[in-house]
Amino acid sequence: MRAKITYAVTAAVLVVYFVLAGSRGVLLIKHGTALTVTFGVAVLILPVIGVWFLWKNTQFVQRANRLAAELEAEGGLPVDELKRTPGGRIDRDSADEVFARRKAETEDSPDDWRCWFRLAVAYHDARDTPRARKAMQRAIALRAGKPVNV
C-alpha cells in the first residue's frame, strides 16, 4: 500500500510540473519572437515526453499488478524466504541463492509467464532493476499471448 501511495504522490507532483512547464512553454510561444517560440516549443517537448513516460510506466505497473493478483489467486506468488540483515536489508547471498533457483525454473519453462514473474521478483530482490523490469515485461507479454523478442 505504501508503494501505491508513493507512486500516486510522485505521479501527481509530475503532472503539476508538466502543467507548469507546459504553461511556460505556451507563454513563450505567445510572446511571438523567433527565439521565444523556439524556446517555447523546446519547453513543451519535455512535458510531452514526461507524460508519455508516466503513462507507459503506469501501464506497466497496472499490468504487473494484474499478474500478481492472478498469481496470488492461484497460490503461485513467490514466498519471501530471503534472509535479512539486522537492519532489514535482503542478504545478498540469500537473494543470489533464490535467484539461481528462479533462473533454473525459468530455463526449464521459458514460455510460462509465471516463471518469468517469479524471476522478475528474484532480479528485484538481487537489486538488478533493469533485468527485473525486462523479465516482468516478458511475463506480461507471455500472459497476453504476444510474441516475445529473445
C-alpha positions as a Markdown table, in Angstrom:
| # | Residue | x | y | z |
|---|---|---|---|---|
| 1 | Met | 0.0 | 0.0 | 0.0 |
| 2 | Arg | 2.9 | 2.3 | 0.8 |
| 3 | Ala | 4.3 | 1.9 | -2.7 |
| 4 | Lys | 1.0 | 2.8 | -4.3 |
| 5 | Ile | 0.7 | 6.0 | -2.2 |
| 6 | Thr | 4.3 | 6.9 | -3.1 |
| 7 | Tyr | 3.6 | 6.3 | -6.7 |
| 8 | Ala | 0.4 | 8.3 | -6.7 |
| 9 | Val | 2.1 | 11.2 | -5.0 |
| 10 | Thr | 5.0 | 11.2 | -7.3 |
| 11 | Ala | 2.8 | 11.0 | -10.4 |
| 12 | Ala | 0.7 | 13.9 | -9.1 |
| 13 | Val | 3.8 | 16.0 | -8.5 |
| 14 | Leu | 5.0 | 15.2 | -12.0 |
| 15 | Val | 1.6 | 16.2 | -13.5 |
| 16 | Val | 1.8 | 19.5 | -11.7 |
| 17 | Tyr | 5.3 | 20.0 | -13.0 |
| 18 | Phe | 4.2 | 19.1 | -16.5 |
| 19 | Val | 1.3 | 21.6 | -16.4 |
| 20 | Leu | 3.6 | 24.4 | -15.1 |
| 21 | Ala | 6.3 | 23.7 | -17.6 |
| 22 | Gly | 3.7 | 23.5 | -20.4 |
| 23 | Ser | 2.1 | 26.8 | -19.4 |
| 24 | Arg | 5.6 | 28.4 | -19.5 |
| 25 | Gly | 6.1 | 27.0 | -23.0 |
| 26 | Val | 2.8 | 28.4 | -24.2 |
| 27 | Leu | 3.6 | 31.8 | -22.7 |
| 28 | Leu | 7.0 | 31.8 | -24.5 |
| 29 | Ile | 5.2 | 30.9 | -27.8 |
| 30 | Lys | 2.6 | 33.6 | -27.3 |
| 31 | His | 5.4 | 36.1 | -26.9 |
| 32 | Gly | 6.0 | 35.7 | -30.6 |
| 33 | Thr | 9.6 | 36.3 | -31.3 |
| 34 | Ala | 11.7 | 33.6 | -33.1 |
| 35 | Leu | 13.8 | 33.0 | -30.1 |
| 36 | Thr | 10.9 | 32.7 | -27.6 |
| 37 | Val | 8.8 | 30.5 | -30.0 |
| 38 | Thr | 11.9 | 28.2 | -30.4 |
| 39 | Phe | 12.3 | 28.0 | -26.6 |
| 40 | Gly | 8.6 | 27.6 | -26.1 |
| 41 | Val | 8.5 | 24.6 | -28.4 |
| 42 | Ala | 11.5 | 23.1 | -26.7 |
| 43 | Val | 9.9 | 23.6 | -23.2 |
| 44 | Leu | 6.7 | 21.9 | -24.5 |
| 45 | Ile | 8.6 | 18.9 | -25.7 |
| 46 | Leu | 9.8 | 18.0 | -22.1 |
| 47 | Pro | 6.2 | 17.7 | -20.6 |
| 48 | Val | 5.1 | 15.6 | -23.7 |
| 49 | Ile | 8.0 | 13.2 | -23.2 |
| 50 | Gly | 7.3 | 13.2 | -19.4 |
| 51 | Val | 3.6 | 12.4 | -19.9 |
| 52 | Trp | 4.3 | 9.6 | -22.3 |
| 53 | Phe | 6.9 | 8.1 | -19.9 |
| 54 | Leu | 4.5 | 8.4 | -16.9 |
| 55 | Trp | 1.7 | 6.8 | -19.0 |
| 56 | Lys | 3.9 | 3.9 | -20.1 |
| 57 | Asn | 5.2 | 3.3 | -16.6 |
| 58 | Thr | 1.6 | 3.4 | -15.2 |
| 59 | Gln | 0.5 | 0.8 | -17.7 |
| 60 | Phe | 3.5 | -1.4 | -16.8 |
| 61 | Val | 2.7 | -1.2 | -13.1 |
| 62 | Gln | -1.0 | -1.9 | -13.7 |
| 63 | Arg | -0.2 | -5.0 | -15.8 |
| 64 | Ala | 2.3 | -6.3 | -13.3 |
| 65 | Asn | -0.2 | -5.8 | -10.5 |
| 66 | Arg | -2.8 | -7.8 | -12.5 |
| 67 | Leu | -0.3 | -10.7 | -12.9 |
| 68 | Ala | 0.5 | -10.5 | -9.2 |
| 69 | Ala | -3.2 | -10.7 | -8.4 |
| 70 | Glu | -3.7 | -13.7 | -10.7 |
| 71 | Leu | -0.7 | -15.5 | -9.3 |
| 72 | Glu | -2.0 | -14.8 | -5.7 |
| 73 | Ala | -5.4 | -16.2 | -6.6 |
| 74 | Glu | -3.6 | -19.4 | -7.9 |
| 75 | Gly | -1.4 | -19.5 | -4.8 |
| 76 | Gly | 1.7 | -19.1 | -7.0 |
| 77 | Leu | 3.2 | -15.9 | -5.7 |
| 78 | Pro | 6.8 | -16.4 | -4.6 |
| 79 | Val | 7.2 | -16.9 | -0.9 |
| 80 | Asp | 9.6 | -14.4 | 0.9 |
| 81 | Glu | 12.2 | -16.9 | 2.0 |
| 82 | Leu | 15.1 | -14.4 | 2.0 |
| 83 | Lys | 17.4 | -13.9 | 4.9 |
| 84 | Arg | 17.7 | -10.3 | 6.1 |
| 85 | Thr | 20.4 | -8.3 | 7.8 |
| 86 | Pro | 19.7 | -6.8 | 11.3 |
| 87 | Gly | 18.9 | -3.5 | 9.5 |
| 88 | Gly | 16.2 | -5.3 | 7.4 |
| 89 | Arg | 18.0 | -5.4 | 4.1 |
| 90 | Ile | 18.0 | -8.5 | 2.0 |
| 91 | Asp | 21.1 | -10.7 | 2.4 |
| 92 | Arg | 22.9 | -10.7 | -0.9 |
| 93 | Asp | 23.9 | -14.4 | -0.7 |
| 94 | Ser | 20.3 | -15.4 | 0.1 |
| 95 | Ala | 19.0 | -13.4 | -2.9 |
| 96 | Asp | 21.6 | -15.0 | -5.1 |
| 97 | Glu | 20.5 | -18.4 | -4.0 |
| 98 | Val | 16.8 | -17.8 | -4.6 |
| 99 | Phe | 17.7 | -16.1 | -8.0 |
| 100 | Ala | 19.6 | -19.2 | -9.1 |
| 101 | Arg | 16.5 | -21.4 | -8.4 |
| 102 | Arg | 14.2 | -19.0 | -10.2 |
| 103 | Lys | 16.5 | -18.8 | -13.2 |
| 104 | Ala | 16.7 | -22.6 | -13.5 |
| 105 | Glu | 12.9 | -22.7 | -13.2 |
| 106 | Thr | 12.5 | -20.2 | -16.0 |
| 107 | Glu | 15.1 | -22.0 | -18.2 |
| 108 | Asp | 13.0 | -25.2 | -17.8 |
| 109 | Ser | 9.8 | -23.4 | -18.7 |
| 110 | Pro | 10.7 | -20.5 | -20.9 |
| 111 | Asp | 7.1 | -19.9 | -22.2 |
| 112 | Asp | 5.5 | -19.8 | -18.7 |
| 113 | Trp | 4.7 | -16.2 | -17.7 |
| 114 | Arg | 4.5 | -17.3 | -14.0 |
| 115 | Cys | 8.2 | -18.3 | -14.1 |
| 116 | Trp | 9.1 | -15.0 | -15.6 |
| 117 | Phe | 7.1 | -13.2 | -13.0 |
| 118 | Arg | 8.9 | -15.0 | -10.2 |
| 119 | Leu | 12.3 | -14.4 | -12.0 |
| 120 | Ala | 11.5 | -10.7 | -12.1 |
| 121 | Val | 10.9 | -10.7 | -8.3 |
| 122 | Ala | 14.2 | -12.5 | -7.8 |
| 123 | Tyr | 16.0 | -9.9 | -10.0 |
| 124 | His | 14.4 | -7.2 | -8.0 |
| 125 | Asp | 15.5 | -8.8 | -4.7 |
| 126 | Ala | 19.0 | -9.1 | -6.1 |
| 127 | Arg | 18.9 | -5.3 | -6.8 |
| 128 | Asp | 19.0 | -5.8 | -10.6 |
| 129 | Thr | 16.2 | -3.4 | -11.5 |
| 130 | Pro | 16.8 | -3.3 | -15.3 |
| 131 | Arg | 16.7 | -7.1 | -15.6 |
| 132 | Ala | 13.7 | -7.3 | -13.2 |
| 133 | Arg | 11.8 | -4.9 | -15.5 |
| 134 | Lys | 12.7 | -6.8 | -18.6 |
| 135 | Ala | 11.7 | -10.1 | -17.0 |
| 136 | Met | 8.4 | -8.6 | -15.9 |
| 137 | Gln | 7.8 | -7.2 | -19.4 |
| 138 | Arg | 8.4 | -10.7 | -20.8 |
| 139 | Ala | 5.9 | -12.1 | -18.3 |
| 140 | Ile | 3.3 | -9.5 | -19.3 |
| 141 | Ala | 3.8 | -10.3 | -23.0 |
| 142 | Leu | 3.6 | -14.0 | -22.5 |
| 143 | Arg | 0.4 | -13.7 | -20.4 |
| 144 | Ala | -1.1 | -11.5 | -23.1 |
| 145 | Gly | -0.1 | -14.1 | -25.8 |
| 146 | Lys | 2.1 | -11.6 | -27.6 |
| 147 | Pro | 5.2 | -12.6 | -29.4 |
| 148 | Val | 8.3 | -12.2 | -27.3 |
| 149 | Asn | 11.6 | -11.0 | -28.6 |
| 150 | Val | 14.5 | -13.1 | -27.5 |
